[in-house]
């Protein structure tokens, strides 16, 4: 039979060992929590659009252009912030002004014409000041309103009778993270000379990698949906 002193010593050693093993658990938990929250932060978005945009984080509306799309000359920039976690799934509706489905503006006036679009944006980590995303040809976009389908109708006196258009609804679920954009076109990059940005564009210091984008036709592609996913750096 084990002496009483030896038995007590063994019991105390067993209790100490159990206590030691349980005190290690919170260290692992804290480390896991720090890792999971490290990817969350505040982000600043700077946008210039000809003429209008709305931005969604996933399916949540973050900001809609402060100048209504019904404003004929609505060239302006917007700067705003949001909280989010990587990966950031950003979705944009972008519209060039059109007076009606003809795709024209100044209808009935001597300067009746097709409008032309343009869009540029950059996303910055507010805390670090590092740019985490810019507009470029990696963005995927879909045209959901195109007009006129035949540019020769641009100066017709009755364009509503001669200028045809193509229009479709937003695809169901297009703002979701797993939506398949493989059939969407890559954005087309444009120079400042091609877009002629004005009224707010120069108020923002654009990163050297940020590009003015649209789809393949600045004049007839009137409403676009564009998506980009920003992974953790």
C-alpha positions in Angstrom: 0.0 0.0 0.0 1.3 3.5 -0.9 2.2 5.6 2.1 -0.2 8.5 2.8 2.4 11.2 2.2 3.3 9.7 -1.2 -0.3 9.4 -2.2 -1.0 13.0 -1.3 2.0 14.2 -3.3 0.8 12.3 -6.3 -2.7 13.8 -6.1 -1.3 17.4 -5.7 0.9 16.8 -8.8 -2.1 15.6 -10.8 -4.1 18.6 -9.8 -1.3 21.0 -10.8 -0.9 19.3 -14.1 -4.6 19.7 -15.0 -4.5 23.4 -13.9 -1.4 24.0 -16.1 -3.1 22.5 -19.2 -6.3 24.6 -18.8 -4.4 27.9 -18.5 -3.0 27.4 -22.0 -6.4 27.5 -23.7 -7.2 31.3 -23.5 -3.9 32.1 -25.2 -4.9 30.1 -28.2 -8.4 31.6 -28.2 -7.1 35.2 -27.9 -4.7 34.6 -30.8 -7.6 33.2 -33.0 -9.8 36.2 -32.1 -7.0 38.7 -33.0 -6.5 36.9 -36.3 -10.2 37.0 -37.2 -10.5 40.7 -36.4 -7.3 41.8 -38.1 -9.0 41.6 -41.5 -11.7 44.1 -40.5 -11.3 47.8 -40.8 -12.5 51.1 -42.1 -12.1 51.9 -45.8 -12.3 55.2 -47.7 -13.7 55.3 -51.2 -13.1 58.1 -53.7 -15.2 58.1 -56.9 -15.6 60.4 -59.9 -18.5 59.4 -62.3 -20.0 60.7 -65.5 -22.7 60.8 -64.6 -24.0 58.7 -61.6 -23.2 55.6 -59.5 -24.4 53.6 -56.5 -22.0 51.4 -54.5 -23.0 48.2 -52.6 -20.9 46.1 -50.2 -22.4 42.8 -51.0 -26.1 43.5 -51.3 -26.0 46.4 -48.8 -26.2 49.9 -50.3 -23.3 52.0 -49.0 -23.7 55.2 -51.0 -25.7 56.6 -53.9 -24.4 59.5 -55.9 -25.6 62.8 -54.3 -26.5 64.3 -57.7 -29.6 62.6 -59.3 -29.1 60.9 -62.6 -32.0 63.1 -63.9 -29.5 66.0 -63.7 -28.2 66.5 -67.3 -24.7 67.7 -66.4 -24.0 65.9 -63.1 -20.2 65.7 -63.1 -19.0 65.3 -59.5 -16.8 63.4 -57.1 -17.7 61.6 -53.9 -15.6 60.6 -50.9 -17.1 58.3 -48.2 -16.1 55.6 -45.8 -17.5 52.1 -44.8 -16.5 49.3 -42.4 -15.9 45.9 -43.8 -13.9 42.7 -43.6 -11.8 41.1 -46.3 -12.6 39.9 -48.9 -14.5 43.0 -49.8 -17.2 42.4 -52.5 -17.9 45.8 -54.1 -20.7 46.2 -56.6 -21.4 49.3 -58.6 -24.3 50.5 -60.7 -23.0 53.1 -63.1 -25.1 55.3 -65.4 -24.4 57.9 -68.1 -27.1 60.5 -68.4 -29.6 59.8 -71.2 -32.8 61.8 -71.8 -34.8 58.7 -72.7 -34.3 55.3 -74.1 -32.8 56.7 -77.3 -29.6 57.2 -75.4 -29.5 60.9 -76.5 -29.3 64.2 -74.7 -30.4 67.7 -75.6 -33.1 66.2 -77.8 -34.6 68.8 -80.1 -31.7 71.3 -79.6 -28.9 72.0 -82.1 -26.5 70.1 -79.9 -28.6 66.9 -79.8 -26.1 64.1 -79.3 -25.1 60.9 -77.7 -23.6 61.3 -74.2 -20.3 59.7 -73.1 -19.5 58.1 -69.8 -16.5 57.6 -67.6 -15.8 56.3 -64.1 -12.8 56.1 -61.8 -12.5 54.9 -58.1 -10.0 54.0 -55.5 -10.3 52.3 -52.1 -7.9 53.1 -49.3 -7.4 51.5 -45.9 -8.3 54.5 -43.7 -6.0 53.5 -40.9 -2.9 52.8 -42.9 -3.4 55.1 -45.8 -2.6 52.3 -48.3 -4.6 52.0 -51.5 -6.1 48.5 -51.6 -8.0 48.7 -54.9 -8.4 50.9 -58.0 -10.4 50.8 -61.1 -8.6 49.1 -64.0 -9.3 46.4 -66.6 -9.5 43.7 -64.0 -13.0 44.8 -63.1 -15.9 42.8 -64.6 -18.8 44.8 -66.1 -22.1 44.1 -67.8 -24.0 46.5 -70.0 -27.8 46.5 -69.2 -28.8 49.5 -71.3 -27.4 50.3 -74.7 -28.6 53.0 -77.1 -28.7 54.1 -79.8 -28.0 50.7 -81.5 -27.4 52.6 -84.8 -25.3 55.8 -84.2 -26.5 57.3 -87.5 -29.8 58.3 -85.8 -28.0 60.7 -83.5 -29.2 63.8 -85.4 -32.6 62.6 -86.5 -35.4 65.1 -85.8 -37.6 62.4 -84.2 -35.0 60.0 -82.6 -37.7 58.3 -80.5 -39.0 56.8 -83.8 -35.6 55.9 -85.2 -33.1 55.2 -82.4 -33.5 51.7 -81.1 -32.2 50.4 -77.8 -31.4 47.3 -75.9 -32.3 47.0 -72.2 -32.3 44.2 -69.6 -33.0 43.8 -65.9 -30.2 43.4 -63.3 -29.4 39.6 -63.1 -30.9 38.0 -60.0 -28.3 37.8 -57.2 -25.6 39.7 -59.1 -24.4 41.4 -55.9 -23.7 38.1 -54.1 -20.1 37.0 -53.5 -20.4 33.8 -55.5 -22.1 35.3 -58.5 -20.4 34.0 -61.7 -19.0 37.0 -63.8 -17.0 34.8 -66.2 -19.4 35.9 -69.1 -19.1 39.6 -68.2 -16.6 41.7 -70.1 -13.4 43.1 -68.6 -13.6 46.9 -68.1 -12.0 49.0 -70.8 -9.4 51.6 -69.7 -9.6 55.1 -71.2 -7.3 58.1 -71.1 -8.2 61.5 -69.7 -8.3 62.8 -73.3 -10.9 60.3 -74.2 -13.2 60.9 -71.2 -12.5 64.6 -70.6 -13.2 64.4 -66.8 -14.3 67.6 -65.2 -16.0 69.1 -62.1 -14.6 67.2 -59.1 -12.1 65.0 -60.9 -9.1 67.2 -60.0 -10.2 67.5 -56.4 -8.9 64.0 -55.7 -5.3 62.8 -55.8 -5.5 59.6 -57.8 -3.1 56.8 -57.3 -0.9 56.3 -60.3 -2.5 52.9 -61.0 -6.1 54.1 -61.0 -7.6 54.2 -64.5 -10.7 55.7 -66.0 -12.9 52.8 -67.1 -16.1 52.0 -68.9 -17.2 49.2 -71.2 -16.2 49.0 -74.9 -18.3 52.0 -76.0 -18.3 55.3 -74.1 -21.2 56.7 -76.1 -23.9 53.9 -76.4 -23.3 51.9 -73.2 -25.5 53.8 -70.9 -26.0 51.6 -67.8 -23.4 49.3 -66.4 -23.1 46.8 -63.5 -19.5 46.4 -62.3 -18.0 44.1 -59.7 -14.6 43.8 -57.9 -13.4 41.6 -55.1 -10.7 43.0 -52.8 -8.6 40.3 -51.1 -6.7 40.9 -47.9 -3.2 42.3 -48.7 
